Amino acid sequence: MRAIARAQPNIALIKYWGKRDAGRNLPAVGSISVTLAELYTTMCVEYDDTLLDDELIINGQADGGMLPRIQRCLGTVLGARRRPVRVTSQCNFPIAAGLASSASAFAALTVAADALAERKRSTDELASLAGRASGSAARSLYGGFVELENRPRDVSVSSLRAAADWPLQVVVAITATGPKPVGSTEAMEISRKTSPFFERWVEQQPQDLAAAREAIAGRDFSALATVAEHNCLKMHSVMWGSRPPMIYWNSVTLACMQTIRNLQEDGVPVFFTIDAGPQVKAVCTPEAVSQVHVALAETTGVEAVMLSGLGEGAALESTA
Ligand code: 2P0
């Protein structure tokens, strides 16, 4: 018996950074993201009578490092008393480089494991379970513009606007590949404990969420650009002010930001956002996409450029 699900990563425009309950993986702040279309992770979860223990294969290679985290997620979806499974994952973009590979991986894993268990949980329940494994994964259950609302006891995730309703484009400039120096989970805890800016970050998040919600409702690109860049730079200020500091950027990250500033000065509708990694994501309108693509590809040091529209939430592909 097996189930295969597919999920796209999401890019936060209003960021999740910090936890209020690390045990239950509850975020300190709400967040708003866009779900991508062309980048994806496929997860196959299967029972096999020959298995004595769980197996994890990522892009064709056995991976012991990620297995405990995968097993914790399987435990919440399949229950503690379960048979061993083989988990096979395929990802068409670089893993662990600030491109939210854990979001698409845990969203797809949750949907596939739920189907294997024939539980048929609601999307909201699946989002909540995926979020326990990786906070940002909860958002990949939904498509288009997605809000994760931080409620007193739990989180609630919903789509603010369908992808087809406002078909923005995302151009990702890859400035370095390879794993990041400090993983997000650990880095967030360091920020919470040591950054002098952390409390202000949490306090101000509701106003950034409200501004982004309003911009998305009114399809106001310039208002969304202003609040998204502000929120991104504020999150990185929290990281830079942590002890030890967490600087995810490299010199090419800054060069890409300058490229985007130059485009903005020429009146091109584009803005940047950067996560826990050195890649720069440029969000723009469909009319601007080729100009943004060329400008980032020509920026010295950029290794590759990927392009994606906005897409749908995680979905089950097949069961057998
Ligand atoms: C986000 N990031 O909102 C933010 C912006 C990185 C920077 O969510 O500890 O892998 O698994 O809940 O979701 C990355 O953190 O962290 C992240 P955990 P996650 O997209």
Residues whose N, C-alpha, C, O or C-beta is under 5 A from the ligand:
A	BS01	2P0	A12 I14 K15 Y16 S31 S102 A133 S134 G135 S136 A137 S184 T185 D275 A276
